[in-house]
Amino acid sequence: MEDEVIESEQEDLYEHYKFQADPRQEQVRIDKFLGERLANTSRNKIQTAAKEGNILVNGEKVKQNYRVKPGDVVAMVLPYPVREFELTAQDIPINIVHEDESFVIIDKAAGMVVHPGHGNYDGTLVNALLYHFDQLPELPSDYAGRPGLVHRIDKNTSGLLVVAKTERALTKLAKQFYDKTTSRKYLALVWGDVEDDGTITGHIARSKKNRKVMSVYPDGEEGKHAVTHFKVLERFGYVTLVECKLETGRTHQIRVHFKWIGHPLFNDVEYGGNKVLKGLKTAKYQKFIENNFNLFKGQALHAKSLGFTHPSNGEDVQFYSELPDYFEMALKRFRDYCK
């Protein structure tokens, strides 16, 4: 998930809350009804949940202006199981490149998981954020466990993330990601000689063969619309350095899109880029590639820039991240090899 807006990764919805209106219940809006019963949940969050189809009355989705009637069974369903673990604050170093009253910009290292989940209950960016900051807000479309997060990047992708510090900032930033008005650019080292700059368009959904990875459905019969623009920065014959600009933010978008056009990311384990796909069959070349694989924790992908409208003052802001040293080392090795 390169720069993925927080969204459902599963088709199933799980019931988190359920209430039955009293037989003498006066007719009130659904947001008021739930607001009186869900502690620490704002009406804005409830309205957003309704817009996303996460609030059911008698088993049917309702809008935020629905008025609860006597005997109604009201449920909130979310795309994730109810959290079975408690978040803990952990003193984990994080690289903060900017901080103000509304948000922080984190330059995440490759190898760090963004938020806790099954199999990764601690040691994540969220655990670190809980240690460094107080009471970060959460989106209503998620189960508790992703405070401040508007989007996320893969464990082995390095680079920039924005984390909201206030509920107002979270709401405004989430809308910008949803409306696709943010600017996000990545650097990727991909297999093969990419001929020209271009755009990759293809719906993305989970693979039917392996639910841990994504697939492209070019005819749009499944999945969500996804668009990746790219331009060639440097050619090394057997691999190419490209800059990718995300128009949408789907799970594994850059990785699965480039796999689909025949240029998997260098050292991408899930999408077949961790094998020698181009080049010589000599032992020397094979060793050269293996040594470069060893520089990376996973796919050669870095979130290098992030721009959006400041949620407080309305100004356009842009942030940049330098390539990690190991990524630069790999590029230098390829340059020397090409000579």
DASULUR-V601501 format. One record per pair of residues at least 24 apart in sequence whose ideal C-beta (glycine too) atoms are under 8 Angstrom apart, sorted by the first residue. I is the first residue (numbers start at 1). J is the second residue. If there is no record, write none. Layout:
i = {I;I}
j = {J;J}
//
This chain:
i = {1;1;1;1;1;1;1;1;2;2;2;2;2;2;2;2;2;2;2;2;2;3;3;3;3;3;3;3;3;3;3;4;4;4;4;4;4;4;5;5;5;5;5;5;6;6;6;6;6;6;6;6;6;7;7;8;8;8;9;9;9;10;10;12;13;13;13;13;14;14;14;14;14;14;15;15;15;16;16;16;16;16;17;17;18;18;18;18;19;19;19;20;20;20;20;21;21;21;21;21;21;21;22;23;23;24;25;25;25;25;25;27;27;27;28;28;29;29;29;29;29;30;30;30;30;30;30;30;30;30;31;33;33;34;34;38;41;42;44;44;45;45;46;48;48;48;48;49;49;49;52;52;54;54;54;78;78;78;79;79;80;80;81;82;83;83;83;85;85;87;87;87;87;87;87;87;88;88;88;89;89;89;90;90;90;90;90;90;91;91;92;92;92;92;93;94;94;94;94;96;97;97;97;98;100;101;101;101;102;102;102;102;102;102;102;102;103;103;103;103;103;103;103;104;104;104;104;105;105;105;105;105;105;106;106;106;106;107;107;107;107;108;108;108;108;108;108;108;109;109;110;110;110;110;110;110;110;110;111;111;111;111;112;113;114;114;114;114;114;115;115;115;115;116;117;125;129;133;133;136;136;136;137;137;137;137;137;137;138;139;139;150;150;151;151;153;154;154;154;154;154;155;156;156;156;156;156;157;157;157;157;157;157;158;158;158;158;158;158;159;159;159;159;159;160;160;160;160;160;160;160;161;161;162;162;164;168;168;169;169;172;172;173;173;176;176;177;180;180;181;181;182;182;182;183;183;183;183;183;183;184;184;184;184;184;184;184;185;185;185;185;185;185;185;186;186;186;186;186;186;186;186;186;187;187;187;187;187;187;187;187;187;187;188;188;188;188;188;188;188;188;188;188;188;188;189;189;189;189;189;189;189;189;189;189;190;190;190;190;190;190;190;190;190;190;191;191;191;191;191;191;191;191;191;192;192;192;192;192;192;192;193;193;193;193;193;194;194;194;194;194;194;196;197;197;197;198;198;199;199;199;199;200;200;200;200;200;200;200;200;201;201;201;201;202;202;202;204;204;204;204;204;204;212;213;213;213;213;214;214;214;214;214;215;216;216;216;216;218;223;224;224;226;226;226;228;228;228;228;234;236;236;236;236;237;237;237;238;238;239;239;239;241;243;254;255;255;265;265;265;266;266;266;266;266;266;267;267;267;267;267;267;268;268;268;268;269;269;271;273;288;288;291;292;292;292;295;295;295;295;296;296;296;300;300;302}
j = {152;153;154;249;250;251;252;253;153;154;157;186;244;246;249;252;253;254;255;301;303;151;152;153;184;186;246;249;253;303;306;151;152;153;249;250;251;253;150;151;174;177;178;249;139;141;142;146;149;150;151;152;174;79;141;79;80;141;79;206;251;79;80;79;54;77;78;79;77;78;79;80;81;82;75;76;77;76;77;78;82;143;75;76;73;74;75;76;73;74;75;71;72;73;74;68;69;70;71;72;73;74;70;70;71;70;68;69;70;71;72;67;68;69;67;68;64;65;66;67;68;55;57;62;64;65;66;67;68;74;64;68;74;74;76;76;140;167;167;171;139;140;140;139;140;141;171;76;140;141;140;141;78;140;141;141;142;143;141;142;142;143;143;143;143;144;145;116;121;116;126;127;130;144;145;147;122;127;130;127;130;131;122;123;127;128;130;131;128;131;123;127;128;131;128;125;128;129;132;132;160;319;321;319;312;165;166;312;164;165;166;168;169;310;311;312;162;163;164;165;169;173;311;133;162;163;165;160;161;162;163;306;319;160;161;162;163;158;159;160;321;153;157;158;159;160;161;303;158;324;155;156;157;158;296;297;298;324;155;156;297;298;155;155;149;152;153;155;161;145;146;149;152;145;145;161;163;163;165;163;164;165;164;165;166;167;169;170;170;170;174;174;177;177;249;303;252;255;298;299;301;298;296;297;298;299;301;186;298;299;301;302;303;301;302;303;321;324;327;186;302;303;304;321;303;304;305;306;319;320;321;303;306;306;308;311;311;312;311;312;309;311;308;311;308;309;249;247;248;308;309;306;307;308;245;305;306;307;308;318;245;246;249;303;305;306;307;243;244;245;246;303;304;305;243;244;245;246;254;301;302;303;304;233;241;242;243;244;301;302;304;323;327;230;241;242;243;244;254;258;265;299;300;301;302;239;240;241;242;265;266;300;327;330;331;239;240;242;258;263;264;265;266;273;300;238;239;263;264;265;266;273;277;278;238;239;240;262;263;277;278;235;237;238;240;278;230;232;235;240;242;263;232;230;231;232;229;230;227;228;229;230;227;228;229;230;257;258;260;261;225;226;227;228;226;257;260;250;251;252;253;256;257;270;252;256;270;271;250;251;252;255;256;256;256;257;259;260;260;250;248;250;250;253;257;253;254;257;258;331;334;335;337;338;278;279;338;278;279;266;278;334;331;304;301;299;301;299;300;301;292;293;296;299;300;330;292;293;296;298;299;300;298;299;300;301;298;299;299;299;333;337;333;330;333;334;326;327;329;330;326;327;330;327;330;327}
//
